[in-house]
Amino acid sequence: MTRAITADQWRSARRAFRVTGRRFAELVTGVPDPGAMVTAEWTVADTVAHVAMIAKMYSSLVRPDSAPLLDARGQGQVEKTTVDTVSVLNTLVLADFPERDIGVLVTGLLADIEEVLRVTEGADPATPLDWLGESKVPLAGVLAHLVNELQIHGWDIAKALKLRWTMPPADAALFFDLFMVGVLTHGTGHLLDTDEPPRERRIAVAFRSAYTAPVVLVLHRGRVTVEEPGGPVDARIAFDPPSLNLMLFHRVGKARTVLTRKIVVSGRRPWLLPAFLRVVRLP
């Protein structure tokens, strides 16, 4: 099943793309010590460089006539990357992108965001673009992905340095609605490959929130597809978009998210969810 991307969704993605970029820039520009650790491996400057490099890659991706941004080694890693090896690609790209001056990084980030918006003005938001692991993502999903990167890494920086950061639910919802569903409908390539043998049993999970279109994701024989609601499902998930994203990216635990009712699980066979989430997963 392919779902049409509405004009409202496209406008929302473009607005969030610009607004979240500016909010992130304001957050990191005010950090007194760019060398402060955000994770066990990355400083503030490393984190900003990571996000800025993604924006630069997307600025190149939306211009068909542009020269490849990565060298042959980097492009080869892009093509074979799976969800479980994204960290390898991140390490490789950051090593080849040595700039760590926050001012320079922020200027480049905002310029690339504006370039993406300029180039895609009037474009079809459903245009499929090549992404990691030979997957395909609609143009609107690419914008939604960077919005999520800015939100998640803004959360990381704010948490580490005890700063204020918000993740507006409508903007966070774009990641599920446009990126995740977009990848699953356009083609996952090798992105979700695992070493686990495909299960014969069909597992259908319905997802619903106040900010997304209801949808059913189905895992069958190792393949994930998208279906319209209405048929039988094994589990139902009602979710708060920021909480779902933070949980999927391992920023908050599953138990805490469920106990605070940011995610509510119901249905006939909710015990099938762990098997489903071992395939439908994020880095």
Order of alpha helices (4+ residues) and beta strands (2+ residues): alpha-alpha-alpha-alpha-alpha-beta-beta-alpha-alpha-alpha-beta-beta-beta-beta-alpha-alpha-beta-alpha
